[in-house]
Amino acid sequence: MEYDYLIVGSGVTGATLAYCLKQKGKKVLVLEKREQVGGNVATKEIDGIHVHLYGPHIFHCSDKRAWDFLTAHTEVDPYINTPMAYYKGNYYNMPFNMNTFHQLFGVNTAEEAKKVIGEEVAKEGIKEPKNLEEQALSLVGRTIYETLIRGYTEKQWGRKATELPSSIIKRLPLRFEYNNNYFNDTYQGQPKGGYSQWIENLLEGIEVRLNVDYLQDKKKWDAMAEKTIYTGRLDEYFGFCLGHLEWRSLRFETKKLEMDSFQPVAVVNYTDREPAYTRIAEHKMFDCHCKNHESTIITYEYPDSFEEGKIPYYTINDEKNSKLAEAYAELAKKEPRLILAGRLATYRYLDMDDAILAALDLAETL
């Protein structure tokens, strides 16, 4: 056969595997359904601004192996994620920390914040939460829930909080310190030149074919390689023969504005039920090197139900979907030349560092 490995998809998982296998002396062919590499982390430079085409991405991890892999293939600029929430005309710091508690309750010390939140939780008197709303109230009380959680969550899931299972919110971290850094990870940054540049660096010297729908002519492509590494949707590979796995999708509206900046930070979450979008990302704020002070580009992010033709973003890992995914994984075991990798093919949400580490481990196994 012409290739050792056919890799379907050029996102973080596919590109990492392609690079590692090439380093091992394997001949690799990468197929990409879209017109550019990168999957959902793809970026595009517009007016000197690196626009995140499928929603904002921030690389963060505590595993040095993942960080070293990123920095070995692209320059990385330091970036601290400090999003804010907007509710009824007011901005609030995130994650929930002493700045947030001062804005909500007027308190100044951790002891004062714990007392107020504890009193609110006790007032609810919830011992066994039956849904997401009760779970949140039992953890943080009504003020934080009503201001920063309920509207955003209901928009994100397309259902009332009282109709969502309590398991969705297992915990709500409260930081009793003045610290707006959203992530607790050791490493955090943004690839200089955008994520697509990083992916292109990984794929340098590897044959990549764009605008190719592998599933439209699967037998033809499979015949070209000893093994196929598939990173697309798990149920779609098998023609949905056991049923459809469920996803949540997103919809984006991107606008160019003739002003230097639009909002105080790169990402602002809108936590009321209205407007319908959950957040606005201002792309130039992710890039400390951006020299465009004449205009800015913002993206409105809307949660969306999933249907064919839309992009799947979030798994719905309830009991029904988990069992269906397991059934498809059993089918895959009957195809010895098939290897499933990545979030779509394994039906689990993966951050970029998780995807890298899983791909590095798989490459070593192969």
N, C-alpha and C positions, 0 to 999 in steps of 0.2 A: 504494500500500500504506500501511497505517496507521503502520508504523514503518520507520525506516532500518535499524536493527539489532535482531535478536533475539539475546540472549545467554543461553546455556544454562549455568547454574551461577553461584552468587554467592560463590564463594571469592575468594581474593586476586586471581587472574587476572581472573575475571569482573567483580568489583566495580571493579577498577582500570580496566578497559576501559570499563565503563559510565560511570564518572565522566569519563574523558578524552573519550569520544565526546559526552557531553552538553555538555561545555565547548566542543566544536567545533560546537555547534548541532544535533547529531543527535538524533533521537527514538529512544529505546531502551526495549525491554521485556526484563526479566530474569525468567527462569523458574528456580525452585529446587525440587528434588525433596524436600528435607527441610522440616521445619516452622519452621526458622529460617535466616537468612542466615549466611554465613561459611564454609561448607564445613568442612574439617577443622580450621580455626583457631577455630571457634565456641566462645564461652564463655558461661557462665550464672551469674548471681549467686545463691548459696545461703547464707543466714545471714551475709551481708556478705562472703562469700568468692567471688572470681571463679574458677569451676571451668572448667578446660580440658576440654571434653567429649570430645575425641578425642586425648588425649595432650598433654603439655606442649609449649608453643611459646615460644621465646625469639628475639626479633628481633635479628639481628646482621648487620653488613655493613661493608664498607670503601668502598663506592661512595656518595658524598655525594648523588647524585641519588636513590637509593633511600631513604636516610635522610631527606632533605628531603621526599620525598613522604609518608612516614609521619608525620613531625612536623607537616606542614602540615594534617593532618586529624584529629589527636588529640594530646592531651598525652601525653608519654612520660616515664616515670620511669626513672632510671638503674637498671640491674640487671646485676650481674656473675654469670655462670653458673659456679658452683664445685661441680659434682657430686662425689659420693664413691662408692667401690665398697665392697661388703660381701662378705667371703669368710670363711667358717668362724669367725664371731664377731668379726672384726676389720674396722675401717674403714680404707680407703686413699684418699688424695687422687688426684684426676684433674684434668687429663690426667697422663700419666706425667711427673713432674717431681721435683725434688730432695726434696720432702716424701715422695713415693711411695718413692723409692729409700732414703731414711732409714728409712722404715717397714719396707721389705722386707729391706734388707741391713745396716742400722745405719751406713751411710756418711754423711759430713757434707759432703764436697766433691765437685765435679764430676769431678775427676781420679779419686777413689776409685770413684765410681759407674761411670764409663766403663771402669775397669779390671775391675770385677766383671762387668759386662754383657759386655764383650769376651771375658773368659775363658769365660763360659757359652756365648756364640755359637761360639767356637773349639772348645769341647768337643763341640758337636753335629756339627761337621764337614760341614755341608750346603753343597754347592757349587751344585747345581741343584735348587731346591725343586720337588717334584712335586704338592704340595697345600698347603692353607692352613696346616696344622699345621707343615709343614717351612718354609714361608715365614716364619711368625711366629718360629719357633725360630732361624732364620738372621738375624733382625733384632734380637731382644731377649733371646734365651736362654730357658731353661726356667722360671725362677722367675716372671718377669713373665707368661709365657705361661700357665702352670698356674694362677696366682692370679687374673689379671685378664682373660684373653682367651678361653681355651678354652670354659669352661662357658657364658659369655654368648653367644659366637658360635654354639655348637651349638644353644642354645635359640632364638636369633634365626632361624637358617636351617632348623631342624628336621632337621639332618643332622650326622654326625660331622665333625670338622674335617679328618680324613684323606680325607673324601669330597668336600670342597669345593675348588674350584680355587684355586690360589695367587694368581691375579689379583685376588681379592677384597681381599686386603691387599697393596696395592702398596708402602705404607710405613707405619711406625708411628712417629709423631713422638715423640722423647724430648727433653724440655726439661731441660737441666742448669742449672736455676735454681730458686729457691723461688718458684713462681708457680702458683697454683691456678686462674687464669682460663682457662676451657676454650677460649675463642675468642681468636684473634689479631686479630680485626677491630677497626677504628677505632671503630665505633659499636656500642652494645649497650644494649638497654632493653626495657621492657614498656609497652604502651599503658595509660594510666590509664583505668580503667573496663572493661578487658578488650578482647579482640580483636573481639568482636561489635559493641561500641560504635564502634570504628574503621570496620568494614565498613558499619555503618548510616550513619555520617557520609558515607562515599563515595557511598552509594546515596540520599542525601536528595534528594527531588524527582524520583526516577526510579521508574517503575512496576515493581513487583516482585510476582510471583505465586508464593506458596508452595505446597508440597504438589502440585506439578505434575510429572508424569513426561513430559517432552518426547517421548521415543521411543514412547510409547503412542499419540500422535496427531501424528506428525511433519509430515505434509502440511498439517494444519490450521494449526499454528504457523508453518511455513515460509511459508505463503501470506500471513502478516500482515506480513512484513518483506522489504526488499530483499536483505539478507544475514543469514546465520545464523552466529554465532560459537559454536562448540561446545566446551565444556571438559570433557565427560564422557569415558567410556572409549572409546578409539579403535575397538576391535574390536566393541564393542556397537553403535556407531552403524551399522555395516555388517551387523548381524545375524550376526556371527561367521562370515561367508561364507567366509573364508579360514582359519578356525581361531581358537582362543582364545589370547590373550596371557596370560602367567603373571605372578602377583603374589604377594607375601606380605602377609598381613593381620595385624591386632592384635585382641586382646580385652581389655576393661577391666572391672575390678570397683572400684566406688567406695564408700567407707564414710565415715560421719560418726563421729568419736570425741569423747567428752566429756573433752577435755584441751586444754591450750593448744597444745602441739606434740608431734609424734610422732617426728621424726627430726632430725638435726643440720643438714641442708641441704634445699633444695627437691627435689632428685632424688638418689636413691641407687640405683645399679646393683647387682644381685645376680649375682655372677659365678661362682658355683658352679652345677653342674647342677641342684641342688635348693636352693631351691624352684623351681617351674616358671616363675614370673614373672621378667622381666628387670629391672624397676625399679619403684620406688614414687615417686610424685610427691605432694608435700604442697602443695596449691594456695595456701594463704595466704602461703607463703614467697616467692611471686613478686610479692607486692603489699606495698610498704612502707607503704601507707596502711590496711591491714587493722586494724580495731579489735576484732575478735572474739577475745577471750582465753579464752572459755569452751569452745569446741569447735574442731575442725579437720576437714578433709576430705582424705582420701588416696585415691589411685587406684593399684591394682595393674595393671601392664601385662604381658599375656601375648602372646608371638608366636603366630601362628596361620596355618594353611594357608588359602589363599583358595578360596572356592567361591561360586557365585551366592547373593546375599543378604547377603554380607559386604562390608565396605568394603575396597577395594584401597588399600594404603599404599605398598608398595615395589615398584618394577619389578625384574624379573630380566633384566638386560641381557646375557644370553649370546648366542651367535651365532644360535641358532635364533629367539629372540624378537626380536632386532634385525632380522633379515631379514623376519620377519612384520610387524613394525611398519612397515618400509619399504614393504612390499607394500600395506598399508592406506593409507599416505600417498600412494601412487601412485593408488589408487582415489579418494582425496579430490580429487586434481587434476582429475578428470573432472566434478566438481560446482562450477561457477564461483561459485555463491552461498554455498558453504561455506567457513568459515575455522576451522581447528583451532588451539586455544590452550590452554596450561596443561599440567600434568604428565600428566594422564590421557589427554588427546587427542594429546599428542606422545610419550607413553610414555618419559618421562625424569624423573628425580627433580629437583625444583626446591625450593631453599630459598625463603623468603618474599621475600627481596631479589631473587633471580633471577626469580621470578614477576613482581614489580613491574616490573623493568627490561625484561623481554621484552614485557609488556603495554604499557608506555610506548612502546617502539619500534614495536610493531604498530599502536598507535593513531595514531602519526605517519605510518606508511605508509598506513593507511587514509584 
